[in-house]
């Protein structure tokens, strides 16, 4: 059963064929694990949102934003520690372009449209645009200082606290449902 190079084993599978089937199998198994994990996360979000009296939407948005941003955060930290600030900035700008154009565009193509319902979401989109433009405005002088970085992290914290607070108030106004 030598799977090295292009040689065949007793079943007639070459190393490359074996690896293709192994990867397909892993994709199937890990997709099932991901689906089951999603069920666990959704249940936990519902329990947590009722425990802290915050809307599920606000909590899910916060968790999704953090989870999808960790790769960019790690690339940014590693790039900054290695003095590769251009890599960190390019990664963030590139991921935002993908998120705001490719993902929203594909959602509109597949779903027929992407609607914005209610004042909360309209304000959220406007705020996201302003917060997304803020780093670009701070970079007009060609650099982002530590103080400006602290300011950006503070804006992020304020935005999340405000979103969760608003969701809590909305939920209380609706009667806690």
C-alpha positions as CSV (number, residue, x, y, z in Angstrom):
1,X,0.0,0.0,0.0
2,X,2.5,2.5,-1.1
3,X,0.8,5.9,-1.8
4,X,4.0,7.7,-2.7
5,X,4.4,9.4,-6.1
6,X,2.1,8.2,-8.9
7,X,2.4,4.5,-8.1
8,X,-0.7,2.4,-7.7
9,X,-1.8,0.4,-4.6
10,X,-3.6,-2.9,-4.6
11,X,-6.9,-1.1,-5.5
12,X,-5.4,0.6,-8.5
13,X,-5.6,4.1,-6.9
14,X,-2.7,6.5,-7.5
15,X,-1.6,8.8,-4.7
16,X,-3.3,11.7,-6.4
17,X,-6.6,9.8,-6.8
18,X,-6.4,8.8,-3.2
19,X,-5.8,12.4,-2.1
20,X,-8.8,13.6,-4.2
21,X,-11.1,11.0,-2.6
22,X,-9.7,11.8,0.9
23,X,-10.4,15.5,0.4
24,X,-13.9,14.9,-0.9
25,X,-14.6,12.7,2.1
26,X,-13.2,15.3,4.4
27,X,-15.4,18.1,2.8
28,X,-18.5,16.0,3.3
29,X,-17.7,15.0,6.9
30,X,-16.6,18.5,7.9
31,X,-19.7,20.0,6.2
32,X,-21.9,17.8,8.4
33,X,-19.9,18.9,11.4
34,X,-20.4,22.5,10.4
35,X,-24.2,22.1,10.0
36,X,-24.5,20.5,13.4
37,X,-22.2,23.1,15.0
38,X,-24.5,25.8,13.5
39,X,-27.5,24.2,15.3
40,X,-25.5,24.4,18.6
41,X,-24.5,28.0,18.1
42,X,-28.1,29.1,17.2
43,X,-29.5,27.4,20.3
44,X,-26.8,29.0,22.4
45,X,-27.5,32.4,20.9
46,X,-31.2,32.1,21.7
47,X,-30.5,31.1,25.3
48,X,-27.9,33.9,25.7
49,X,-30.1,36.5,24.2
50,X,-33.0,35.7,26.5
51,X,-30.6,35.6,29.5
52,X,-29.1,39.0,28.8
53,X,-32.3,40.4,27.4
54,X,-30.8,41.4,24.1
55,X,-32.4,40.7,20.7
56,X,-31.1,37.6,18.9
57,X,-30.3,39.8,15.8
58,X,-28.0,42.1,17.7
59,X,-26.2,39.3,19.4
60,X,-25.9,37.2,16.2
61,X,-24.6,40.2,14.3
62,X,-21.9,40.7,17.0
63,X,-20.9,37.1,17.0
64,X,-20.9,36.8,13.2
65,X,-18.8,40.0,12.9
66,X,-16.3,38.8,15.4
67,X,-16.0,35.3,13.9
68,X,-15.6,36.4,10.4
69,X,-13.1,39.1,11.4
70,X,-10.7,36.9,13.3
71,X,-8.7,35.9,10.2
72,X,-8.2,39.6,9.2
73,X,-7.4,40.4,12.9
74,X,-4.7,37.7,13.0
75,X,-3.2,38.7,9.7
76,X,-3.2,42.4,10.8
77,X,-1.5,41.6,14.1
78,X,1.2,39.4,12.5
79,X,1.8,41.9,9.7
80,X,2.1,44.8,12.2
81,X,4.6,42.9,14.4
82,X,6.7,42.2,11.2
83,X,6.5,45.8,10.0
84,X,4.3,44.9,7.1
85,X,1.6,47.5,7.6
86,X,0.7,47.5,3.9
87,X,-0.2,43.8,4.1
88,X,-2.5,44.5,7.1
89,X,-4.2,47.4,5.4
90,X,-4.5,45.6,2.0
91,X,-6.1,42.6,3.8
92,X,-8.7,44.7,5.5
93,X,-9.6,46.7,2.4
94,X,-9.7,43.5,0.3
95,X,-11.9,41.7,2.7
96,X,-14.3,44.7,2.9
97,X,-14.5,44.8,-0.9
98,X,-15.4,41.1,-1.0
99,X,-17.9,41.4,1.9
100,X,-19.6,44.5,0.5
101,X,-19.6,43.6,-3.2
102,X,-19.2,39.9,-3.9
103,X,-21.2,38.5,-1.0
104,X,-24.0,41.1,-1.1
105,X,-24.0,40.9,-4.9
106,X,-24.3,37.1,-4.9
107,X,-27.0,37.3,-2.2
108,X,-29.0,39.6,-4.5
109,X,-28.5,37.5,-7.5
110,X,-29.5,34.3,-5.8
111,X,-32.3,35.8,-3.7
112,X,-33.6,38.2,-6.3
113,X,-33.0,41.2,-4.1
114,X,-31.6,42.3,-0.8
115,X,-34.1,44.5,1.1
116,X,-33.5,46.9,4.0
117,X,-36.4,46.9,6.4
118,X,-37.0,49.3,9.2
119,X,-35.2,52.3,10.5
120,X,-32.8,50.2,12.6
121,X,-31.3,48.5,9.5
122,X,-31.3,51.7,7.4
123,X,-29.3,53.5,10.2
124,X,-27.1,50.4,10.6
125,X,-26.1,50.5,6.9
126,X,-25.4,54.2,7.1
127,X,-23.3,53.8,10.3
128,X,-21.4,50.9,8.7
129,X,-20.6,53.1,5.7
130,X,-19.3,55.9,7.9
131,X,-17.3,53.6,10.2
132,X,-15.9,51.9,7.1
133,X,-14.8,55.3,5.7
134,X,-13.2,56.4,9.0
135,X,-9.9,54.5,8.6
136,X,-9.5,55.9,5.1
137,X,-10.0,59.4,6.4
138,X,-7.5,58.8,9.1
139,X,-5.0,57.5,6.5
140,X,-5.0,60.8,4.5
141,X,-1.6,61.7,6.1
142,X,-0.2,58.3,5.0
143,X,-0.1,56.6,8.4
144,X,-2.4,55.4,11.2
145,X,-1.0,56.3,14.6
146,X,-1.5,54.2,17.8
147,X,-3.9,56.9,19.1
148,X,-5.9,56.7,15.9
149,X,-5.9,52.9,16.3
150,X,-7.2,53.2,19.8
151,X,-9.9,55.5,18.5
152,X,-11.0,53.0,15.9
153,X,-11.2,50.2,18.5
154,X,-13.2,52.6,20.7
155,X,-15.6,53.4,17.9
156,X,-16.0,49.6,17.3
157,X,-16.8,49.1,21.0
158,X,-19.2,52.0,21.2
159,X,-21.0,50.8,18.0
160,X,-21.5,47.3,19.4
161,X,-22.6,48.5,22.9
162,X,-25.0,50.9,21.2
163,X,-26.4,48.1,18.9
164,X,-26.9,45.7,21.8
165,X,-28.4,48.4,24.0
166,X,-30.8,49.4,21.3
167,X,-31.8,45.8,20.7
168,X,-32.4,45.4,24.5
169,X,-34.6,48.5,24.5
170,X,-36.5,47.4,21.5
171,X,-37.1,44.0,23.0
172,X,-38.3,45.5,26.3
173,X,-40.7,47.8,24.4
174,X,-42.2,44.8,22.5
175,X,-42.8,43.1,25.8
176,X,-39.7,41.0,26.2
177,X,-40.5,38.6,23.4
